[in-house]
Amino acid sequence: MSDFPRSSLRVFRTVDDLNDAALEVVREILAGSRGESGEIHLALAGGSTPRGLYQRLAEDDDIDWNGVHLWFGDERTVPHDHDDSNYKMAVESLIQHVPVPTERIHRMRGEDDPVAAAEEYEARLQRHISARLDGRPVFDLILLGMGDDGHTASLFPGTTALEERKRLVVANEVPQLSTTRITLTYPVLNAARTVLFLVSGASKAPALAAVVAGGDEAPPAARVRPERGELLWFVDQAAAGELP
Ligand code: 6PG
């Protein structure tokens, strides 16, 4: 019996419908209370799926960006202007279009030694995010995607970061890609107030079915379960094609 929270899953006819709904989730959170700190901390997903949402956010003149800090769930070990950089994609589709000052944009330094870059990012998280859950920084919203293999952020199947229980950010060797990535870990992902997955396309259908099926063999994305927060899976019909 799967313990996947089916109530977290919403299936949309098209990726446009998915992105329209995701925009409303983000708008609501950015319109919400900024708490004592007066700040809101939002982690952006990499890859290509989130581009549609980022473009919608960039075009939405009603959003209050005051106090918003933009973070990243993971980054490739490339310079910030490299075509593979998640930061570059976010700059082009969102960051250069919205009034968030550089001091509130927190880039993972993919050009540096990945271990040092992970340590720097963890220290930065601790310094800037005051909300805590059992000592762990609490993001207001973390956006995530999922790969065809069921990875999320840079938590890939069979990699050491999956077993990390203390560190919030690690350098994760990914043999299947012959590279090292910088990634948030489950301890900080699962401390978030809201986690929103955006999954689109038939190539994701087997992995999504495995996530929903649950169990010990479930892919890495299945283990993102906010301990006190809200979990949302926004998927399109193509990605939901193998769901029971
Ligand atoms: C990355 C992402 C990764 C991404 C998935 C899905 O750095 O690649 O953080 O986790 O979300 O690979 O990517 P697509 O949206 O391009 O399918």
Boltz pocket constraint, residues with backbone or C-beta under 6 A from the ligand:
constraints:
  - pocket:
      binder: B
      contacts: [[A, 45], [A, 46], [A, 47], [A, 48], [A, 49], [A, 50], [A, 73], [A, 74], [A, 75], [A, 76], [A, 86], [A, 144], [A, 145], [A, 146], [A, 147], [A, 148], [A, 151], [A, 152], [A, 153], [A, 154], [A, 198], [A, 200]]
      max_distance: 6.0
